[in-house]
Amino acid sequence: PAPYLLGSGLVLNGVAMIGEGAGSILKTSVAAGFGLQLAGVSPMLRDLRLLGPAATAWPGSPAEVDLEGVALDGVAVALGASDAVLENVEIAGCHTALAVEGHLRAAVGSAFLFSRNGVEIRDGATGAGIMERIRFHACSKGLFADGVSAVRQFAVRGGIVSACGQAVHLPAVSNGWRCIELSDIRFVDTFDLAIRAGARNSLAVRSCHLDD
């Protein structure tokens, strides 16, 4: 089926958008800002794909993606949002597939593909969050958390990180401590590093597997 074209960023304020799986594709040509923004209380995305401006059709290889000049956050959890949820969502062809500036409660069964950053946890992000059965593929950074966000607990349980430059990058925390759990994750063809954690990150790694 043809994708549904978004001419500008769409804000979901405390509501759910539910698709019908891989055939539900939202396509945005906006080069900067966000494609979808989750705002308010308990916003949700489920069972859909979002394709950014870096590809004309859902990509199968990096050769089909051109990220030059792209500054778009595919899905953005807005500053002040609470209990945002992604379930069975795939995002590709963006600068940052998922940008978190509010509270992401959970991302389950989702994939972040062919983007510079898979998931970026930024200043303003709060609370504890969990990711389960996650896939990162062909991103410069899979999971990146800056040093000033107020997220103090985060878990990634189950998934695969493939063909990424840096799989998990956790710079030093500027104040307090951050507790991160990584479990049951397979790292495949990591070009630079699998896991990097700076000072004030308490990191638990369990049952992970690294393939060269």
C-alpha positions as CSV (number, residue, x, y, z in Angstrom):
1,P,0.0,0.0,0.0
2,A,1.0,3.6,-0.6
3,P,2.3,5.5,2.5
4,Y,0.3,8.2,4.1
5,L,2.1,11.5,3.5
6,L,2.6,14.0,6.4
7,G,3.2,17.5,5.2
8,S,4.2,18.7,8.7
9,G,4.8,17.4,12.2
10,L,1.9,15.8,13.8
11,V,1.3,16.1,17.6
12,L,-0.4,13.3,19.5
13,N,-1.4,14.9,22.8
14,G,-2.5,12.2,25.2
15,V,-4.0,10.0,22.5
16,A,-3.1,6.8,20.8
17,M,-2.3,6.2,17.1
18,I,-2.8,2.5,16.1
19,G,-1.9,1.1,12.7
20,E,-2.3,-2.3,11.1
21,G,1.3,-3.4,11.1
22,A,4.0,-3.1,8.5
23,G,1.6,-2.0,5.8
24,S,0.7,1.2,7.8
25,I,3.4,3.6,6.7
26,L,3.6,7.3,7.5
27,K,6.0,9.2,5.2
28,T,7.3,12.6,6.1
29,S,9.3,14.8,3.8
30,V,10.0,17.5,6.5
31,A,13.8,17.8,6.9
32,A,13.9,19.1,10.4
33,G,11.8,19.2,13.6
34,F,9.8,16.0,14.2
35,G,7.5,13.7,12.3
36,L,5.3,12.6,15.2
37,Q,5.4,14.1,18.7
38,L,4.1,12.3,21.7
39,A,2.8,14.9,24.2
40,G,0.6,15.0,27.3
41,V,-0.3,12.0,29.4
42,S,0.0,8.4,28.2
43,P,0.4,9.0,24.4
44,M,0.9,5.8,22.4
45,L,2.1,4.6,19.0
46,R,1.4,1.1,18.0
47,D,1.6,-1.2,14.9
48,L,3.0,1.2,12.3
49,R,6.0,2.5,10.5
50,L,7.4,6.0,10.1
51,L,9.7,6.8,7.2
52,G,11.7,10.0,7.3
53,P,13.0,12.2,4.4
54,A,16.2,10.2,3.9
55,A,14.5,7.5,1.8
56,T,11.7,7.5,-0.8
57,A,10.6,3.9,0.1
58,W,11.1,1.6,3.0
59,P,14.8,0.9,2.9
60,G,16.5,-2.5,2.8
61,S,20.1,-1.3,2.8
62,P,22.1,1.9,3.6
63,A,22.5,2.5,-0.2
64,E,18.8,3.4,-0.3
65,V,19.2,6.1,2.4
66,D,20.7,9.6,2.0
67,L,20.9,11.4,5.4
68,E,22.7,14.5,4.1
69,G,20.8,17.6,5.3
70,V,18.4,15.6,7.4
71,A,17.8,16.9,10.9
72,L,14.5,15.3,11.7
73,D,13.5,13.4,14.8
74,G,11.2,10.7,13.5
75,V,9.3,10.3,16.8
76,A,9.8,12.8,19.6
77,V,8.7,12.3,23.2
78,A,8.0,16.0,24.1
79,L,9.4,17.8,27.1
80,G,6.8,17.3,29.9
81,A,5.1,14.3,28.3
82,S,4.5,11.3,30.7
83,D,4.1,7.6,30.3
84,A,4.7,7.6,26.5
85,V,4.6,4.1,24.9
86,L,5.7,2.6,21.6
87,E,4.6,-0.9,20.7
88,N,5.6,-2.6,17.4
89,V,6.7,0.6,15.8
90,E,9.5,0.9,13.2
91,I,11.3,4.1,12.3
92,A,13.8,4.7,9.5
93,G,15.5,7.4,7.5
94,C,15.8,10.1,10.1
95,H,18.5,11.9,11.9
96,T,17.2,10.5,15.2
97,A,14.6,7.8,15.0
98,L,13.3,8.3,18.6
99,A,14.2,11.4,20.6
100,V,13.2,11.4,24.2
101,E,12.9,14.7,26.0
102,G,10.0,13.7,28.3
103,H,9.1,10.4,30.0
104,L,9.2,7.2,27.9
105,R,7.6,4.5,29.9
106,A,8.2,1.7,27.4
107,A,9.2,0.8,23.9
108,V,8.3,-2.8,23.1
109,G,8.9,-4.8,19.9
110,S,10.1,-1.8,18.0
111,A,12.9,-1.1,15.5
112,F,15.1,1.9,14.8
113,L,16.8,1.7,11.5
114,F,19.0,3.5,8.9
115,S,19.2,6.7,11.0
116,R,22.2,8.6,12.5
117,N,20.8,7.9,16.0
118,G,18.5,5.1,16.9
119,V,17.3,6.3,20.3
120,E,18.6,9.5,21.9
121,I,17.7,10.3,25.6
122,R,18.2,14.0,25.9
123,D,18.1,16.8,28.5
124,G,14.6,16.9,29.9
125,A,14.0,13.2,29.9
126,T,12.8,12.0,33.3
127,G,11.7,8.9,35.2
128,A,12.5,5.3,34.6
129,G,11.9,3.5,31.3
130,I,12.2,0.0,29.7
131,M,12.8,-1.3,26.2
132,E,12.0,-4.9,25.3
133,R,12.6,-6.8,22.1
134,I,14.3,-3.9,20.4
135,R,16.2,-3.7,17.2
136,F,18.8,-1.2,16.2
137,H,20.2,-1.5,12.7
138,A,22.5,0.6,10.5
139,C,22.7,3.6,12.9
140,S,25.8,5.6,13.7
141,K,24.7,5.3,17.4
142,G,22.1,2.8,18.5
143,L,21.3,4.0,22.0
144,F,22.7,7.3,23.2
145,A,22.0,9.1,26.5
146,D,23.4,12.5,27.2
147,G,25.0,13.4,30.5
148,V,22.4,15.8,31.7
149,S,19.0,14.0,31.4
150,A,17.2,13.2,34.6
151,V,16.6,9.6,33.6
152,R,18.1,7.6,36.5
153,Q,16.9,4.1,35.7
154,F,16.7,2.5,32.2
155,A,16.6,-1.1,31.1
156,V,17.0,-2.7,27.6
157,R,15.9,-6.4,27.8
158,G,16.1,-8.5,24.7
159,G,16.9,-7.5,21.2
160,I,19.6,-7.1,18.5
161,V,22.0,-4.3,17.6
162,S,23.5,-4.8,14.1
163,A,25.7,-2.8,11.7
164,C,25.9,0.2,14.0
165,G,29.0,2.4,14.6
166,Q,28.4,2.6,18.4
167,A,25.8,0.3,19.8
168,V,25.3,1.8,23.3
169,H,27.0,5.1,24.3
170,L,26.4,6.5,27.8
171,P,28.6,9.6,28.5
172,A,29.4,10.5,32.0
173,V,26.5,11.8,34.1
174,S,26.9,15.4,35.3
175,N,25.2,14.8,38.6
176,G,23.8,11.9,40.6
177,W,23.9,8.4,39.2
178,R,22.2,6.5,36.3
179,C,21.5,2.8,36.6
180,I,21.3,1.0,33.3
181,E,20.5,-2.7,32.7
182,L,21.3,-4.4,29.4
183,S,20.2,-8.0,29.2
184,D,19.7,-10.7,26.5
185,I,21.0,-8.4,23.7
186,R,23.0,-9.6,20.6
187,F,25.6,-7.2,19.2
188,V,26.4,-8.0,15.5
189,D,28.9,-6.2,13.3
190,T,29.5,-3.3,15.6
191,F,32.0,-1.0,13.7
192,D,33.4,1.1,16.6
193,L,32.2,-0.1,20.1
194,A,29.5,-2.3,21.6
195,I,29.1,-0.5,25.0
196,R,30.7,2.6,26.4
197,A,29.7,4.0,29.8
198,G,31.2,7.1,31.4
199,A,31.5,8.0,35.1
200,R,28.4,7.9,37.3
201,N,26.7,5.2,35.2
202,S,26.0,2.0,37.1
203,L,25.9,-0.6,34.3
204,A,24.7,-4.2,34.6
205,V,25.2,-6.4,31.5
206,R,23.6,-9.9,31.6
207,S,23.4,-12.6,29.0
208,C,24.6,-10.5,26.1
209,H,26.4,-11.8,23.1
210,L,29.0,-10.1,20.9
211,D,29.6,-11.2,17.3
212,D,32.5,-9.8,15.4
